[in-house]
Structure formats: structure tokens, C-alpha cells
Amino acid sequence: MKHKMLIALGLIVFGWAVFAAVPAEAINGSGSYYATPSWDQTIITPIRFIVLTNMNSEAVLDKETGLVWEQASSTDTKNWVDAHSHCNGMKKGNRMGWRLPTLQELESLVDPSRINPALPNGHPFSNVQSSVYWSSTTYAAMTTSPGYAWLVHFHNGDVGYGNKGNSGMYVRCVRGGQGVDPQ
């Protein structure tokens, strides 16, 4: 009998120890783990973007893609060649190695359910223009005239292409990733 009571007491203590180890947010719903304080919780999507203080808060990590984006892009428009030069020569967050993003990388920022700008709610970017941004990806369908590149319109997330000589497009630079332009 004494042995059974010790086992029962041990299980109770173990249960309380496990319960105490669970973060309070998971128990009462006050934090980022759960939306409401009940046992049938809905998990909230974790924060996607992190402003990198180790880069003077001039860069943002996208945890979804692993890419690092400039936090505040230039408000000047550029042609395609100048956009490449701008990113390649940029030093932000005390780092070099920036480049113009591919079409797929630039599109990864788009939230199609939002407009003006078509970026996820709560994004940390500043100087966002609800306008057209260059990608590094050449528009391959124009084989007779390779002077076109893909664009992303951050007003509504539409994708199109434009003449590389047009100087009316904005630029948002990126670091990391593959940087491959197979088109």
C-alpha cells in the first residue's frame, strides 16, 4: 500500500513538473503560440520577418525563404542595369554582397490577399512604393529582343515585364539564396 502511494505521489509530482515546464503562453493563450485560452487551440503563424539588429536594423531576415532583404529600399527609380549596379555596390548593415533578386525571390514577398502594398500584414519594410520593382530575371519570351526583364508590381502583386532601358522602376536588394537567373 505504501509503495502504491509513493508511485501515485511520484506521478503527481512528475505531472506538475511537466505542466510547469510548458510556457505560460501555451497554457493561457496570452502569447504567440495560441489564439484562445482553451485546449483546442489554433496555432497562429509565427513571425515571418525579423529585423536584424546585428546589421544595424538595416536588413530583414525572411524566415520563410531564408533571404535577407534591405529594410529600407531606395525611393529613386532606376533602369535595369543601374538597378544591378545599385545592389551590387550597396553596403547596408555593414555588409556587402547585395544583389537584385530573381523574379521568384521578389514574388515570394507578395501577399496576394493584400493591396497597396501587396505585402504581408505587419511587414517591417519602409520606403515601400506601391509600384513596379525590377527583378534580375530576363524575360526569355523575347528571344529576338532580350532587352526585357520581369517586374513585380507591389500595388497588387501582378507580374509583368518591362524594357530594361526604362528608368521608372524601383529596386529592393537581397542577400543570400541562389541568385540564379535560369531564364
N, C-alpha and C positions, 0 to 999 in steps of 0.2 A: 504494500500500500504506500509506504513511504517512498519507494522507488518510483511509482507511477506519479506521485505528486511532484517529485523532483523533475521528472520528464515534462509534465504539464507546465510547471513553472518555467522550465528552460525554454519551452516552445513559446510561451507568452513573452518572455524577455527577448527572445530572438525576433518575434513578430514586431515588438515595439522598436527594436534596433533597426530593422528593415524599414519600418514606417518612418522613423526619424531620419533615415538616410535619403528618403525621397525629397527632392526640392519642394519647398512650400508652394511654388508656382504650380507644380503638377497636382498638388492636393487641392488648393483652393481656387485655382483659375485666375489668380491675380497677375500672373506673369505671362511670358510669351509662349508657354507650352500649350495652354489650353484656352478655349474661348469662354467656357462657362463652368461654374463650380459644381459639376456632377460627375459621376463615374462614367457616363457615356460621352466622353469629351470629343470635341472636334479639334484636330490638331491644326494650328494656324501655321501658314507657311513661314519659315524662318526668314530673318532679314537677309535680303539678297545682296545689297551693296554695303561695303564697308569703306569709309573714308580712311585713307592710310595716313595716320599721324606721323609715322616714321618717314614719310615722304612729304613732310611739311603740309599735310592735308591738301596737297595739290593733285592727288591721284586717288582713284576709287577702284577697289577690287570688286569685280562681279563674281560672286561665289558660284553662280550658275555655270559660267563659262571658263572661269579661271583667268580671264583677261583683266588687265589693269588699264583703265581709261583715265584721260585727263579730267580733272574735276571741273575746271572752268575752261571751256574752249574759246578760241578767238572769235570776236564778233566781226572780223573782216572776212569778206568773201575773196575767193581765190580761183584761179583756173586749176586744172588737174595737175600740171607739172609743178606749179607753185605750192599746191597742197602737199604733194610728196616732199618737196624741199622744206616746207614749214615743219612737218612732222619729223623728218629725218634730222633736222638741225635743232630741234627743240630740246631744252633742258628744263624739266619740271621735276619737283620733288627731289632735286639734286641728282637726277638720273638722266642719262641719255638713252638711246635705244628705242625711241618712239618711232612709229610708222603710221601710214594711212591704213585704215582697216579694210579688209576684204568686204565684199557685199554681204556675205553670210555673217561676218562678225558684227557689222553695223546693224543688220536686220535683227540680230539677237537682242538688241536693246529695245526694240519696238514692242509695245503692248497694244495689240490690235483692238482692244476694247476701249482704248482711250484716244482722245484727240487734243490737239493744241496745248501741249505736245503729246505725241503718241509714245509716251514713256511710262513705265510702271509708276503707280501711285507711291509717293514718298521717295522718289529717286533723289540722289544727293547732288545732281549736276546743276551748275549755274551757267549763265550765258547761253541757255538753250534757245535756239531760234526755231520757231515752228515753220521751218523752210527746208530746203533741199541741201543734203550733205553728200560730199564725194565719197565714193569707195575707191579702193585701188584696183578693182576688177574691171578689166576692159570688156566692153560689150562685144562679144565674139560673133554675133549675128551679122555684124557689119564688116565682113571679111574684105570687101572692096574698099572700105574706108575705116581703118582701125582707130580712127580719131574720136571714138566714143567710149564712155565709161558708165558703169552702173551708178545710180543715185538712190538715196533713201530720203523720202520726204517726211520730216518729223512733225508735220501738222497732223497727218492721218496714217502714216506708216506705209504709204504707197511706195512702190519701187518703179523706177524708170531708168532712162539713160539720157545722157547729155553729151554735147560736144566738149571734148577735153580743153578746147581753147576758150570756152565760156568762163568768164571770171565771176559769175554770180552765185557760186555755190559756197557753202560753209564747210568747215573741217572740224572733226573731232578725232584726235590722235589716240593710239592704243599701244600697249606694250604686251609682250608675251604672245602665246598662241603660235600657230603655224606660220601665219603670214603668207600662205601660199596663194597664188593667183593663177589657178589652172585654166581659166577661160582663155 
